[in-house]
């Protein structure tokens, strides 16, 4: 038997019920049940709909993960679970389930941060994280730039979004363009046939004073409004909207700011590894531009495969396994959920 | 046998352990806002008090509500997962039944209304007839404003927090305020002989309802609050 810890991770912070099993730095299984289709007709994630779906999916997802990995629950060394940040009611389902597993099996429980898990997942994809690593997390709920000296207990926030998350901007712009929810993949696809310099959309927080006061922060609300105004103006003039060009130009504005700030952070903090995670990391233009700019700056880029960028249980298991390996104390069975858990708090 | 009963449908986060003869441990915390924090430690404390280990449990029963959704789910997912982890049968009971049963074991006879807090100025309610054999449910659980319940129901003695929340509509407070894990466990043990399901659930497959139990799906009684998105228009940006 391997000495490496066998850890099952549970993720229910938004609309994916994720269960992953990791042995040390090796991913054994990543099982996800998504309720995204149930949310589509509402144009966004409805918390109560997500929570109900988590309850229904929880046991079947755990069962399937164990079966696919050939793992017996009693062989686990620990359980880890996202305790925040996220939707309060959704988090509770996963945390209560994780506690019941830990209690019934007599295994240690680790309540961990969703964002730190998005960083840790790349360990099972591309090996140990250089310390420090620069991490940019971009999803429908978060846009953060993190300096990570040690993913198990030292995560520092350099900046985050002041308003909308990057993925949220994609969803809202998709709606303006008549594209379905979730917007990310649809905008990405539409943009492939568009001209990304057709329209010069604003780059939030990138000029003079903003770069002093919000050097590594983001803002996508103004961009979203600019796109809406631009489209409205065309509508009012009775002209058709060039969806591909709007999508490409909007997307370019987002990924330009993200990559520019991420590389500036690498330079100023003398870090030569950049990790991009979160659902928006699946965006093809973000990957391409990050690769181009990282190569130019001599920075090594790490991006997990798309399935591990979106929310999943493997990332929680990956961080849990790091916790066990580094000898961190487990969480208490009284572990609370924290819907606004600060990114700097790795473990609850 | 050692039956573990869990309910989180009321203000009480409550756990009971029953050995087939009597309730051997009960742990209850009153906290309407922190079900997940208290439940697992409560199970742990009840097991300790009974001198038992998790592996000694033979059956799991959960209250399936109706109750405020977020807290209710904590109990149901905990019961399902605990049972799944140990390969135990898991069954569900309507939480209101446990309140009526406790009133019955306390000696109450005759008709009884059970009305618990559904928030949003409403109650979850069901009527019961308490005879010598136990409490029989006389109306399906419903969610309504207390004042909108039929007058003949409102005139009954009423268990649950309904009367303290809406004393004008429900003037005759009687019986327990919240579900007790011990009462739920006792009710479950009394119904077990009627459970003729051949293959008990092991966390994956629920015990067939209709054998004295109610299945393992939560009784929400309300749809999620959400309206379909308006068609894409220029004014949809917030």
Interface residues (C-beta under 8 A of the other chain):
Chain A: X41 X42 X43 X44 X46 X48 X49 X51 X52 X54 X55 X58 X59 X60 X62 X63 X73 X88 X89 X92 X93 X95 X96 X97 X99 X100 X101 X102 X103 X104 X105 X106 X172 X175 X176 X177 X178 X181 X224 X225 X228 X231 X232 X235 X332 X333 X334 X335 X336 X337
Chain B: X34 X35 X36 X37 X38 X39 X40 X41 X43 X44 X54 X69 X70 X73 X74 X76 X77 X78 X79 X80 X81 X82 X84 X85 X86 X203 X204 X218 X220 X224 X225 X226 X227 X228 X229 X230 X232 X234 X236 X237 X238
